Amino acid sequence: MRRSIPPRLRAPALLAVAAVVAVVLEGATRGWSSLVHAPGPLGIAAVLVVGFAWWARRSDTDMGAVMRREPDERQAYARLRVQALVGRALSLAVAVGYLVASAAKVTLWPWAALLGVLAVAFVAGWLFYGDRGGGQDNGGMT
Amino acid sequence: VKNWVREQRSAVGLTQADLAAALGVSRQTVISIENGRYLPSLPLAFRLARLFGVPLERLFDPDDEEVRR
């Protein structure tokens, strides 16, 4: 009896195979010790990211629709929420990075610069998308 | 907000994919609307109502709490 991989497991299986291939190629060409140093893991990560993007773009999913630039209104809203989540995670990571760098007394300016970018983006976001409510109440008259 | 999109769709014999194609949205969005997980925008809600030939109130019914607020 012929067995096939269930559709929902195909993408993860493909990524696992891609990761194994990347590890073997990396180890065989640069030596196995390179796997614990950059750019070895970076190469593997790149393969995983490209593989995931390749799969996602072809999938009948919300993410696939967004990646193909054809989202409907719910998918566009989902994209917005995902972007907000990513923004929050990055903000937290930058704040933690700044505190850790400050405590460890290592180079601080990159973290400070990132905090500055976040602050500017926050203010710009409210300026662009916030409604200042400056209109006049005309009591229902047109 | 309760809705009767699934009932209306079944009444006219459309599949979720048919309805999605008629509305220009994804099948997942039709499923989300039918399950009450996603509230469509007003334009999409009106498109739904027009497609089924019923007033909006026959498709969507807000909870009393939401109306009284």
Backbone of each chain as ProteinMPNN parsed JSONL, in Angstrom:
{"seq_chain_A": "MRRSIPPRLRAPALLAVAAVVAVVLEGATRGWSSLVHAPGPLGIAAVLVVGFAWWARRSDTDMGAVMRREPDERQAYARLRVQALVGRALSLAVAVGYLVASAAKVTLWPWAALLGVLAVAFVAGWLFYGDRGGGQDNGGMT", "coords_chain_A": {"N_chain_A": [[0.847, -1.196, 0.0], [0.523, 2.184, -0.873], [1.938, 4.912, 0.757], [1.366, 8.293, 1.619], [2.497, 11.602, 2.49], [0.53, 13.48, 4.748], [-1.241, 16.429, 3.629], [-1.011, 18.702, 5.366], [1.326, 18.225, 6.65], [3.271, 18.354, 4.814], [4.655, 20.772, 4.194], [6.129, 21.379, 6.642], [7.668, 19.014, 6.619], [9.081, 19.286, 4.26], [10.585, 21.535, 4.893], [12.098, 20.487, 6.964], [13.615, 18.594, 5.602], [14.979, 20.343, 3.918], [16.441, 21.746, 5.813], [18.09, 19.738, 6.83], [19.545, 19.111, 4.538], [20.825, 21.565, 4.204], [22.384, 21.656, 6.519], [24.049, 19.422, 6.147], [25.353, 20.157, 3.762], [26.623, 22.465, 4.626], [28.239, 21.483, 6.688], [29.807, 19.633, 5.287], [31.154, 21.167, 3.412], [32.346, 23.345, 4.758], [33.337, 22.368, 7.058], [32.521, 20.701, 10.09], [32.604, 22.109, 12.432], [31.897, 24.632, 11.757], [29.23, 24.816, 11.975], [28.432, 25.735, 14.426], [29.214, 28.275, 14.432], [28.8, 31.579, 13.066], [28.992, 32.027, 9.5], [27.425, 29.751, 9.384], [24.961, 28.843, 10.881], [23.467, 30.995, 10.024], [23.218, 30.574, 7.302], [21.672, 28.257, 7.293], [19.388, 29.238, 8.528], [18.626, 31.063, 6.578], [17.968, 29.357, 4.457], [15.795, 28.057, 5.614], [14.009, 30.191, 5.975], [13.61, 31.062, 3.317], [12.543, 28.723, 2.248], [10.201, 28.47, 3.771], [8.862, 30.802, 3.022], [8.505, 30.268, 0.322], [6.789, 28.054, 0.446], [4.617, 29.202, 1.848], [3.697, 31.184, 0.134], [2.502, 29.776, -1.899], [0.458, 28.517, -0.68], [-2.966, 27.854, 0.294], [-3.789, 29.87, 2.22], [-4.273, 32.452, 4.739], [-1.888, 33.825, 5.081], [-0.601, 33.176, 2.718], [-2.223, 34.504, 0.844], [-1.737, 37.141, 1.563], [0.984, 37.287, 1.046], [0.95, 36.955, -1.681], [-0.013, 39.323, -2.365], [-2.785, 39.74, -2.525], [-4.828, 40.139, -0.566], [-8.01, 39.81, 1.129], [-10.403, 41.861, 2.943], [-10.472, 40.871, 5.593], [-8.111, 39.409, 5.737], [-6.272, 41.426, 5.289], [-6.658, 42.857, 7.614], [-5.819, 40.955, 9.443], [-3.127, 40.873, 8.712], [-2.372, 43.41, 9.558], [-2.671, 43.118, 12.327], [-0.755, 41.173, 12.802], [1.524, 42.584, 12.097], [1.452, 44.5, 14.101], [1.874, 42.907, 16.337], [4.453, 41.967, 15.792], [5.771, 44.41, 15.895], [5.414, 45.086, 18.599], [6.815, 42.992, 19.819], [9.384, 43.49, 18.828], [9.847, 46.017, 19.94], [9.892, 45.394, 22.643], [12.085, 43.67, 22.648], [14.132, 45.403, 21.866], [14.108, 47.206, 23.995], [14.814, 45.513, 26.123], [17.296, 44.699, 25.163], [18.66, 47.131, 25.251], [18.732, 47.605, 28.025], [20.2, 45.378, 28.893], [22.627, 45.777, 27.51], [23.341, 48.143, 28.677], [23.681, 47.377, 31.345], [25.747, 45.557, 31.045], [27.684, 47.177, 30.256], [28.49, 47.56, 27.578], [28.781, 48.492, 24.058], [26.479, 51.002, 23.499], [25.146, 52.66, 21.768], [23.886, 51.556, 19.352], [21.561, 50.371, 20.337], [20.326, 52.517, 21.546], [19.86, 54.047, 19.287], [18.024, 52.434, 17.956], [15.928, 52.536, 19.789], [15.311, 55.2, 19.49], [14.377, 55.218, 16.842], [12.076, 53.698, 17.178], [10.616, 55.398, 18.852], [10.246, 57.641, 17.191], [8.777, 56.442, 15.138], [6.487, 55.762, 16.554], [5.4, 58.271, 17.27], [5.077, 59.345, 14.689], [3.247, 57.526, 13.645], [0.886, 58.088, 15.145], [0.505, 60.692, 14.305], [0.018, 60.355, 11.57], [-2.152, 58.544, 11.432], [-3.931, 59.028, 13.508], [-6.918, 60.705, 14.583], [-7.374, 64.035, 15.048], [-9.602, 65.332, 15.844], [-10.409, 67.949, 15.302], [-12.543, 69.101, 14.086], [-15.55, 71.131, 13.655], [-18.47, 71.104, 15.631], [-21.462, 71.161, 14.094], [-24.031, 71.016, 14.883], [-25.75, 69.338, 13.476], [-26.456, 70.628, 11.181], [-26.093, 70.914, 7.674]], "CA_chain_A": [[0.0, 0.0, 0.0], [1.35, 3.379, -0.981], [1.639, 5.914, 1.776], [1.827, 9.643, 1.286], [2.512, 12.523, 3.632], [-0.668, 14.324, 4.779], [-0.934, 17.774, 3.104], [-0.599, 19.711, 6.355], [2.677, 17.919, 7.12], [4.231, 18.417, 3.707], [5.533, 21.951, 4.305], [7.142, 21.161, 7.677], [8.581, 17.945, 6.203], [9.962, 19.871, 3.25], [11.521, 22.411, 5.595], [13.028, 19.633, 7.709], [14.555, 18.048, 4.617], [15.834, 21.46, 3.486], [17.368, 22.058, 6.907], [19.09, 18.666, 6.877], [20.419, 19.315, 3.375], [21.659, 22.745, 4.477], [23.365, 21.29, 7.549], [25.023, 18.512, 5.539], [26.167, 20.944, 2.826], [27.452, 23.376, 5.418], [29.25, 20.687, 7.386], [30.707, 18.975, 4.333], [31.984, 22.129, 2.67], [33.102, 24.269, 5.621], [33.739, 21.704, 8.294], [31.372, 20.592, 10.992], [32.674, 23.111, 13.514], [31.302, 25.892, 11.292], [27.786, 24.824, 12.27], [28.155, 26.473, 15.663], [29.646, 29.655, 14.245], [28.287, 32.255, 11.866], [27.646, 32.157, 8.962], [26.742, 28.466, 9.257], [23.546, 28.922, 11.271], [22.767, 31.996, 9.201], [22.873, 29.919, 6.041], [20.541, 27.355, 7.555], [18.216, 30.084, 8.762], [18.213, 31.633, 5.287], [17.289, 28.293, 3.715], [14.486, 27.841, 6.24], [13.133, 31.336, 5.692], [13.237, 31.025, 1.897], [11.653, 27.57, 2.075], [8.908, 28.774, 4.374], [8.21, 31.805, 2.173], [8.124, 29.562, -0.907], [5.599, 27.252, 0.75], [3.503, 30.062, 2.263], [3.192, 31.923, -1.02], [1.69, 28.876, -2.732], [-0.567, 27.848, 0.12], [-4.305, 28.458, 0.342], [-3.904, 30.365, 3.587], [-4.293, 33.912, 4.855], [-0.536, 34.33, 4.855], [-0.335, 33.037, 1.292], [-2.922, 35.582, 0.138], [-1.022, 38.388, 1.85], [2.274, 37.257, 0.343], [0.682, 37.124, -3.118], [-0.557, 40.68, -2.467], [-4.192, 39.731, -2.898], [-5.625, 39.841, 0.625], [-9.307, 40.47, 1.273], [-10.374, 42.789, 4.077], [-10.125, 40.174, 6.843], [-6.695, 39.061, 5.681], [-5.52, 42.674, 5.465], [-6.743, 43.17, 9.046], [-4.934, 39.998, 10.11], [-1.756, 41.334, 8.465], [-2.156, 44.559, 10.441], [-2.489, 42.62, 13.697], [0.539, 40.489, 12.853], [2.545, 43.631, 12.108], [1.425, 45.106, 15.432], [2.516, 41.954, 17.246], [5.89, 42.006, 15.5], [6.253, 45.694, 16.409], [5.49, 45.009, 20.065], [7.918, 42.086, 20.176], [10.64, 44.19, 18.549], [9.999, 47.084, 20.926], [10.305, 44.758, 23.894], [13.443, 43.152, 22.459], [15.065, 46.533, 21.86], [14.187, 47.737, 25.365], [15.605, 44.554, 26.907], [18.664, 44.796, 24.652], [19.251, 48.372, 25.775], [19.003, 47.411, 29.453], [21.29, 44.405, 29.023], [23.851, 46.439, 27.058], [23.677, 49.15, 29.679], [24.19, 46.683, 32.533], [27.016, 44.904, 30.708], [28.606, 48.26, 29.879], [29.008, 47.383, 26.21], [28.353, 49.553, 23.144], [25.07, 51.279, 23.771], [24.487, 53.539, 20.791], [22.935, 50.928, 18.423], [20.284, 50.162, 21.018], [19.717, 53.84, 21.709], [19.365, 54.461, 17.969], [16.798, 51.672, 17.685], [14.875, 53.115, 20.631], [14.936, 56.458, 18.84], [13.546, 54.889, 15.67], [10.76, 53.278, 17.691], [9.916, 56.586, 19.357], [9.841, 58.444, 16.032], [7.706, 55.711, 14.445], [5.296, 55.855, 17.397], [4.83, 59.622, 17.101], [4.637, 59.485, 13.296], [2.041, 56.712, 13.486], [-0.275, 58.832, 15.651], [0.29, 61.871, 13.451], [-0.547, 59.925, 10.285], [-3.391, 57.756, 11.495], [-4.83, 59.491, 14.561], [-7.801, 61.81, 14.211], [-7.202, 65.021, 16.109], [-10.915, 65.796, 16.281], [-10.437, 69.405, 15.264], [-13.706, 69.603, 13.356], [-16.501, 71.896, 14.444], [-19.791, 70.5, 15.739], [-22.389, 72.127, 13.5], [-25.381, 70.791, 15.38], [-26.575, 68.599, 12.528], [-26.672, 71.397, 9.946], [-25.167, 70.525, 6.62]], "C_chain_A": [[0.889, 1.255, 0.0], [0.944, 4.392, 0.084], [2.138, 7.278, 1.326], [1.761, 10.508, 2.536], [1.237, 13.351, 3.61], [-0.325, 15.744, 4.344], [-0.421, 18.748, 4.151], [0.807, 19.447, 6.889], [3.732, 18.083, 6.035], [5.192, 19.592, 3.843], [6.559, 21.777, 5.417], [8.149, 20.08, 7.291], [9.584, 18.467, 5.191], [11.014, 20.754, 3.904], [12.548, 21.587, 6.362], [14.074, 19.047, 6.767], [15.526, 19.138, 4.167], [16.86, 21.789, 4.556], [18.468, 21.009, 6.985], [20.079, 18.829, 5.723], [21.369, 20.484, 3.633], [22.749, 22.415, 5.489], [24.46, 20.417, 6.946], [25.945, 19.273, 4.595], [27.14, 21.842, 3.585], [28.6, 22.611, 6.074], [30.27, 20.101, 6.436], [31.656, 19.971, 3.675], [32.845, 22.993, 3.582], [33.603, 23.609, 6.901], [32.618, 21.759, 9.308], [31.4, 21.616, 12.119], [32.019, 24.422, 13.085], [29.822, 25.972, 11.642], [27.453, 25.597, 13.538], [28.655, 27.91, 15.565], [28.944, 30.249, 13.032], [29.336, 32.117, 10.781], [26.907, 30.83, 8.791], [25.278, 28.513, 9.63], [22.768, 29.948, 10.449], [22.334, 31.398, 7.873], [21.672, 29.005, 6.206], [19.262, 28.16, 7.754], [17.697, 30.667, 7.452], [17.456, 30.596, 4.467], [15.886, 28.063, 4.279], [13.517, 28.965, 5.898], [12.661, 31.313, 4.247], [12.26, 29.875, 1.637], [10.269, 27.841, 2.618], [8.144, 29.779, 3.508], [7.706, 31.17, 0.876], [6.843, 28.766, -0.68], [4.397, 28.159, 1.011], [2.869, 30.759, 1.067], [2.266, 31.064, -1.883], [0.525, 28.262, -1.973], [-1.892, 28.604, 0.073], [-4.584, 28.918, 1.768], [-3.967, 31.886, 3.573], [-2.909, 34.488, 4.546], [-0.171, 34.253, 3.372], [-0.977, 34.163, 0.497], [-2.204, 36.915, 0.344], [0.294, 38.425, 1.081], [2.096, 37.401, -1.16], [0.108, 38.511, -3.41], [-1.988, 40.689, -2.998], [-5.073, 39.419, -1.67], [-7.009, 40.474, 0.532], [-9.271, 41.276, 2.573], [-9.998, 42.106, 5.394], [-8.641, 39.83, 6.872], [-5.822, 40.298, 5.843], [-5.518, 43.08, 6.947], [-5.833, 42.235, 9.842], [-3.474, 40.416, 9.939], [-1.408, 42.497, 9.388], [-1.887, 44.102, 11.877], [-1.157, 41.901, 13.849], [1.656, 41.523, 12.915], [2.608, 44.299, 13.477], [2.121, 44.201, 16.444], [4.028, 41.955, 17.06], [6.486, 43.299, 16.066], [6.395, 45.673, 17.922], [6.662, 44.14, 20.498], [9.259, 42.773, 19.958], [10.894, 45.287, 19.57], [10.505, 46.512, 22.244], [11.747, 44.273, 23.792], [14.47, 44.284, 22.499], [15.217, 47.106, 23.266], [15.042, 46.816, 26.24], [17.07, 44.62, 26.476], [19.379, 46.018, 25.194], [19.636, 48.196, 27.242], [20.179, 46.465, 29.668], [22.613, 45.045, 28.628], [24.312, 47.471, 28.076], [24.288, 48.492, 30.92], [25.562, 46.067, 32.269], [28.087, 45.909, 30.312], [29.301, 47.983, 28.536], [28.426, 48.492, 25.334], [26.841, 49.764, 23.227], [24.365, 51.968, 22.608], [23.56, 52.804, 19.802], [21.558, 50.727, 19.058], [19.55, 51.48, 21.204], [19.131, 54.324, 20.384], [18.062, 53.729, 17.633], [15.632, 52.191, 18.527], [14.377, 54.421, 20.038], [14.03, 56.224, 17.643], [12.139, 54.498, 16.124], [9.95, 54.488, 18.144], [9.402, 57.445, 18.203], [8.673, 57.771, 15.305], [6.395, 55.806, 15.231], [4.601, 57.203, 17.202], [4.289, 59.8, 15.683], [3.345, 58.712, 13.047], [0.803, 57.447, 13.965], [-0.566, 60.063, 14.808], [-0.396, 61.483, 12.142], [-1.968, 59.377, 10.442], [-4.363, 58.2, 12.582], [-5.698, 60.628, 14.044], [-7.785, 62.819, 15.352], [-8.524, 65.629, 16.545], [-11.051, 67.3, 16.259], [-11.653, 69.979, 14.56], [-14.676, 70.32, 14.27], [-17.85, 71.179, 14.452], [-20.818, 71.498, 15.221], [-23.84, 71.843, 13.876], [-26.307, 70.124, 14.383], [-26.867, 69.356, 11.253], [-25.658, 70.948, 8.893], [-24.439, 71.738, 6.078]], "O_chain_A": [[1.854, 1.364, 0.756], [-0.236, 4.682, 0.277], [3.205, 7.394, 0.724], [1.067, 10.191, 3.501], [0.879, 13.882, 2.559], [0.764, 16.23, 4.649], [0.489, 19.531, 3.881], [1.416, 20.322, 7.504], [4.93, 17.968, 6.295], [6.396, 19.442, 3.636], [7.748, 21.999, 5.186], [9.337, 20.199, 7.59], [10.771, 18.145, 5.243], [12.185, 20.729, 3.525], [13.726, 21.941, 6.409], [15.262, 19.007, 7.086], [16.728, 18.904, 4.046], [18.015, 22.077, 4.247], [19.638, 21.34, 7.182], [21.29, 18.702, 5.905], [22.558, 20.411, 3.326], [23.895, 22.838, 5.339], [25.646, 20.635, 7.193], [27.16, 19.076, 4.61], [28.313, 21.959, 3.233], [29.759, 23.023, 6.025], [31.463, 20.072, 6.738], [32.817, 19.657, 3.414], [33.966, 23.342, 3.214], [34.235, 24.263, 7.731], [31.865, 22.73, 9.378], [30.364, 21.953, 12.692], [31.63, 25.231, 13.927], [29.225, 27.049, 11.614], [26.326, 26.061, 13.708], [28.53, 28.677, 16.52], [28.55, 29.541, 12.106], [30.52, 32.09, 11.117], [25.872, 30.784, 8.126], [24.424, 28.25, 8.784], [21.571, 29.793, 10.21], [21.24, 31.669, 7.378], [20.772, 28.98, 5.367], [18.203, 27.82, 7.227], [16.489, 30.756, 7.236], [16.432, 30.904, 3.856], [14.921, 27.896, 3.533], [12.354, 28.722, 5.572], [11.48, 31.513, 3.967], [11.282, 30.029, 0.905], [9.271, 27.48, 1.994], [6.941, 29.635, 3.286], [6.62, 31.494, 0.396], [5.928, 28.794, -1.503], [3.308, 27.936, 0.482], [1.649, 30.904, 0.998], [1.35, 31.582, -2.522], [-0.303, 27.564, -2.559], [-1.935, 29.813, -0.154], [-5.493, 28.421, 2.432], [-3.746, 32.525, 2.544], [-2.778, 35.494, 3.849], [0.483, 35.148, 2.837], [-0.362, 34.716, -0.415], [-2.079, 37.714, -0.583], [0.674, 39.459, 0.532], [2.984, 37.91, -1.844], [-0.214, 38.833, -4.553], [-2.355, 41.535, -3.814], [-5.947, 38.553, -1.727], [-7.174, 41.538, -0.064], [-8.23, 41.363, 3.225], [-9.291, 42.688, 6.217], [-7.991, 39.946, 7.911], [-4.757, 40.234, 6.458], [-4.519, 43.578, 7.465], [-5.165, 42.655, 10.786], [-2.68, 40.332, 10.876], [-0.305, 42.569, 9.93], [-1.0, 44.623, 12.553], [-0.505, 42.0, 14.888], [2.612, 41.374, 13.676], [3.692, 44.626, 13.961], [2.867, 44.674, 17.301], [4.787, 41.946, 18.029], [7.573, 43.285, 16.644], [7.375, 46.18, 18.467], [7.407, 44.49, 21.413], [10.164, 42.662, 20.785], [12.026, 45.471, 20.017], [11.411, 47.057, 22.875], [12.535, 44.439, 24.723], [15.54, 44.143, 23.09], [16.323, 47.452, 23.682], [15.889, 47.283, 27.002], [17.973, 44.6, 27.312], [20.555, 45.956, 25.553], [20.727, 48.587, 27.655], [21.042, 46.711, 30.511], [23.614, 44.881, 29.325], [25.508, 47.65, 28.307], [25.274, 48.977, 31.474], [26.428, 46.052, 33.144], [29.238, 45.55, 30.065], [30.512, 48.149, 28.389], [27.666, 49.333, 25.816], [26.048, 48.84, 23.05], [23.145, 51.879, 22.471], [22.528, 53.365, 19.433], [20.528, 50.891, 18.405], [18.332, 51.563, 21.046], [18.058, 54.928, 20.348], [17.123, 54.319, 17.1], [14.5, 52.277, 18.053], [13.183, 54.719, 20.073], [13.044, 56.934, 17.447], [11.144, 54.915, 15.531], [8.757, 54.594, 17.86], [8.266, 57.919, 18.23], [7.71, 58.427, 14.909], [5.321, 55.918, 14.641], [3.389, 57.272, 16.998], [3.196, 60.331, 15.486], [2.459, 59.18, 12.332], [-0.223, 57.441, 13.284], [-1.722, 60.438, 14.615], [-1.28, 62.193, 11.662], [-2.865, 59.716, 9.669], [-5.52, 57.78, 12.572], [-5.283, 61.409, 13.188], [-8.139, 62.493, 16.484], [-8.562, 66.373, 17.525], [-11.735, 67.874, 17.107], [-11.79, 71.197, 14.444], [-14.645, 70.154, 15.49], [-18.317, 70.706, 13.416], [-21.029, 72.551, 15.823], [-24.764, 72.37, 13.258], [-27.521, 70.321, 14.436], [-27.463, 68.801, 10.33], [-24.508, 70.643, 9.21], [-23.611, 71.609, 5.176]]}, "seq_chain_B": "VKNWVREQRSAVGLTQADLAAALGVSRQTVISIENGRYLPSLPLAFRLARLFGVPLERLFDPDDEEVRR", "coords_chain_B": {"N_chain_B": [[-22.566, 39.672, 17.716], [-25.077, 38.06, 16.077], [-25.465, 35.946, 13.18], [-27.008, 35.019, 10.05], [-25.838, 34.006, 7.83], [-24.877, 31.524, 6.971], [-27.258, 30.047, 6.871], [-28.712, 31.436, 4.94], [-27.036, 31.102, 2.757], [-27.13, 28.327, 2.415], [-29.791, 28.127, 1.771], [-29.957, 29.191, -0.775], [-28.401, 27.456, -2.086], [-25.625, 27.655, -2.396], [-22.109, 26.968, -2.288], [-19.487, 27.43, 0.171], [-17.22, 28.225, -1.183], [-18.333, 29.125, -3.583], [-19.784, 31.341, -2.687], [-17.71, 32.882, -1.672], [-16.325, 33.465, -4.026], [-18.27, 34.948, -5.364], [-18.399, 37.168, -3.756], [-15.878, 38.12, -3.834], [-13.965, 37.527, -1.941], [-11.867, 35.544, 0.272], [-12.28, 31.97, 0.792], [-11.807, 31.29, 3.406], [-12.51, 33.59, 4.709], [-15.278, 33.691, 4.37], [-15.951, 31.452, 5.891], [-15.084, 32.326, 8.407], [-16.83, 34.48, 8.827], [-19.311, 33.17, 8.867], [-18.982, 31.602, 11.121], [-18.963, 33.502, 13.027], [-16.623, 34.61, 13.836], [-15.492, 36.707, 12.566], [-16.376, 40.014, 11.926], [-17.862, 41.416, 9.196], [-16.939, 44.253, 7.11], [-18.955, 47.22, 6.616], [-19.442, 47.724, 3.784], [-18.968, 45.108, 2.768], [-20.864, 43.651, 4.174], [-23.214, 44.759, 3.16], [-22.947, 43.95, 0.531], [-23.247, 41.224, 0.836], [-25.92, 41.136, 1.74], [-27.222, 42.172, -0.485], [-26.607, 40.269, -2.38], [-28.005, 38.031, -1.431], [-30.469, 39.062, -1.527], [-31.879, 40.133, 0.636], [-32.844, 42.207, 3.461], [-30.366, 43.892, 5.493], [-30.811, 43.383, 8.177], [-31.854, 40.881, 8.205], [-29.735, 39.288, 7.96], [-27.786, 39.93, 9.848], [-27.753, 40.262, 13.361], [-27.507, 42.257, 16.045], [-26.429, 41.733, 19.457], [-28.592, 42.419, 22.244], [-27.333, 43.785, 24.288], [-25.221, 45.109, 23.016], [-26.569, 46.913, 21.412], [-27.882, 48.504, 23.249], [-25.84, 49.846, 24.458]], "CA_chain_B": [[-23.507, 39.809, 16.605], [-25.456, 36.778, 15.461], [-25.734, 36.105, 11.755], [-27.674, 33.903, 9.38], [-25.208, 33.886, 6.513], [-24.831, 30.103, 6.591], [-28.615, 29.611, 6.523], [-29.07, 32.05, 3.659], [-26.221, 30.467, 1.718], [-27.689, 26.992, 2.176], [-31.117, 28.272, 1.152], [-29.813, 29.437, -2.217], [-27.63, 26.356, -2.668], [-24.242, 28.021, -2.718], [-21.059, 26.473, -1.402], [-18.692, 28.531, 0.729], [-16.323, 28.698, -2.249], [-19.155, 29.918, -4.519], [-20.091, 32.63, -2.052], [-16.458, 33.641, -1.613], [-16.044, 33.969, -5.376], [-19.255, 35.984, -5.69], [-18.116, 38.365, -2.957], [-14.502, 38.562, -4.055], [-13.145, 37.324, -0.738], [-11.374, 34.174, 0.363], [-13.187, 31.003, 1.417], [-11.577, 31.361, 4.851], [-13.255, 34.736, 5.245], [-16.684, 33.27, 4.454], [-16.04, 30.55, 7.045], [-14.947, 33.141, 9.619], [-18.067, 35.248, 9.008], [-20.379, 32.242, 9.256], [-18.749, 31.146, 12.492], [-19.037, 34.644, 13.935], [-15.29, 35.019, 14.298], [-15.115, 37.954, 11.905], [-17.475, 40.904, 11.555], [-17.478, 42.046, 7.926], [-17.108, 45.703, 7.001], [-20.289, 47.58, 6.111], [-19.587, 47.428, 2.347], [-19.071, 43.662, 2.53], [-22.163, 43.219, 4.709], [-24.248, 45.159, 2.188], [-22.808, 43.075, -0.649], [-23.879, 39.953, 1.222], [-27.377, 41.319, 1.772], [-27.692, 42.357, -1.858], [-26.464, 38.976, -3.06], [-29.087, 37.141, -1.005], [-31.74, 39.746, -1.742], [-32.582, 40.329, 1.912], [-32.309, 43.363, 4.189], [-29.218, 43.587, 6.356], [-31.286, 42.868, 9.47], [-32.15, 39.448, 8.09], [-28.448, 38.582, 7.942], [-27.034, 40.196, 11.071], [-28.578, 40.714, 14.469], [-26.632, 42.54, 17.183], [-26.95, 41.386, 20.772], [-29.272, 43.552, 22.869], [-26.353, 44.531, 25.086], [-24.44, 45.979, 22.127], [-27.433, 47.975, 20.92], [-28.232, 49.405, 24.353], [-24.657, 50.546, 24.924]], "C_chain_B": [[-23.794, 38.43, 16.014], [-25.645, 37.002, 13.952], [-26.326, 34.826, 11.163], [-27.121, 33.733, 7.955], [-25.212, 32.429, 6.053], [-26.207, 29.624, 6.124], [-29.032, 30.169, 5.164], [-28.311, 31.39, 2.507], [-26.782, 29.087, 1.369], [-29.009, 27.09, 1.426], [-31.014, 28.497, -0.358], [-28.893, 28.417, -2.882], [-26.224, 26.709, -3.096], [-23.277, 27.307, -1.769], [-20.319, 27.687, -0.838], [-17.754, 29.106, -0.335], [-17.088, 29.546, -3.266], [-19.401, 31.315, -3.954], [-18.839, 33.512, -2.01], [-16.14, 34.254, -2.976], [-17.003, 35.095, -5.741], [-18.958, 37.289, -4.957], [-16.72, 38.927, -3.219], [-13.658, 38.497, -2.807], [-12.685, 35.869, -0.719], [-12.423, 33.274, 1.027], [-13.044, 31.051, 2.941], [-12.375, 32.5, 5.475], [-14.735, 34.406, 5.361], [-16.882, 32.376, 5.679], [-15.99, 31.357, 8.34], [-16.218, 33.942, 9.89], [-19.179, 34.319, 9.505], [-20.222, 31.771, 10.7], [-18.785, 32.283, 13.507], [-17.692, 35.094, 14.451], [-14.862, 36.338, 13.677], [-16.373, 38.737, 11.541], [-17.101, 41.609, 10.259], [-17.645, 43.56, 7.992], [-18.521, 45.986, 6.488], [-20.427, 47.323, 4.609], [-19.745, 45.931, 2.07], [-20.41, 43.127, 3.048], [-23.287, 43.575, 3.739], [-24.161, 44.311, 0.92], [-23.46, 41.724, -0.384], [-25.399, 40.068, 1.144], [-27.94, 41.438, 0.353], [-27.655, 41.03, -2.625], [-27.619, 38.036, -2.708], [-30.465, 37.776, -1.209], [-32.559, 39.906, -0.475], [-32.05, 41.604, 2.57], [-31.208, 42.928, 5.157], [-29.655, 42.948, 7.677], [-31.628, 41.387, 9.42], [-30.865, 38.618, 8.083], [-27.701, 38.728, 9.258], [-27.96, 40.741, 12.141], [-27.671, 40.98, 15.67], [-27.272, 42.075, 18.488], [-27.588, 42.627, 21.374], [-28.295, 44.436, 23.633], [-25.61, 45.548, 24.214], [-25.28, 47.157, 21.637], [-27.71, 48.989, 22.019], [-27.045, 50.258, 24.786], [-24.625, 51.994, 24.455]], "O_chain_B": [[-22.901, 37.737, 15.527], [-25.946, 38.112, 13.513], [-26.167, 33.728, 11.694], [-27.84, 33.371, 7.023], [-25.51, 32.134, 4.895], [-26.326, 28.903, 5.133], [-29.626, 29.468, 4.345], [-28.863, 31.153, 1.432], [-26.897, 28.724, 0.198], [-29.318, 26.264, 0.567], [-31.87, 28.051, -1.122], [-28.631, 28.495, -4.082], [-25.691, 26.135, -4.046], [-23.591, 27.075, -0.602], [-20.497, 28.813, -1.301], [-17.523, 30.314, -0.386], [-16.577, 30.553, -3.754], [-19.248, 32.324, -4.643], [-18.895, 34.713, -2.273], [-15.737, 35.413, -3.068], [-16.601, 36.083, -6.355], [-19.229, 38.376, -5.468], [-16.422, 40.069, -2.867], [-12.745, 39.301, -2.62], [-13.063, 35.07, -1.576], [-13.323, 33.746, 1.723], [-14.019, 30.877, 3.673], [-12.851, 32.401, 6.606], [-15.383, 34.792, 6.333], [-17.859, 32.523, 6.413], [-16.764, 31.103, 9.263], [-16.64, 34.073, 11.039], [-19.896, 34.647, 10.45], [-21.208, 31.567, 11.408], [-18.653, 32.052, 14.709], [-17.618, 35.876, 15.399], [-13.974, 37.014, 14.196], [-17.304, 38.206, 10.936], [-16.108, 42.336, 10.227], [-18.394, 44.081, 8.819], [-19.197, 45.088, 5.986], [-21.434, 46.756, 4.187], [-20.559, 45.534, 1.237], [-21.014, 42.252, 2.428], [-24.203, 42.781, 3.524], [-25.181, 43.992, 0.309], [-24.128, 41.155, -1.247], [-26.073, 39.217, 0.563], [-28.991, 40.879, 0.036], [-28.552, 40.721, -3.409], [-28.146, 37.335, -3.572], [-31.492, 37.11, -1.079], [-33.787, 39.825, -0.506], [-30.936, 42.035, 2.274], [-31.133, 41.772, 5.574], [-28.965, 42.088, 8.224], [-31.687, 40.717, 10.451], [-30.909, 37.392, 8.189], [-27.066, 37.787, 9.733], [-28.832, 41.567, 11.873], [-27.124, 40.043, 16.252], [-28.496, 42.029, 18.611], [-27.19, 43.751, 21.066], [-28.406, 45.662, 23.631], [-25.399, 46.693, 24.616], [-24.769, 48.264, 21.466], [-27.767, 50.192, 21.76], [-27.235, 51.294, 25.422], [-23.684, 52.724, 24.769]]}, "name": "protein", "num_of_chains": 2, "seq": "MRRSIPPRLRAPALLAVAAVVAVVLEGATRGWSSLVHAPGPLGIAAVLVVGFAWWARRSDTDMGAVMRREPDERQAYARLRVQALVGRALSLAVAVGYLVASAAKVTLWPWAALLGVLAVAFVAGWLFYGDRGGGQDNGGMTVKNWVREQRSAVGLTQADLAAALGVSRQTVISIENGRYLPSLPLAFRLARLFGVPLERLFDPDDEEVRR"}
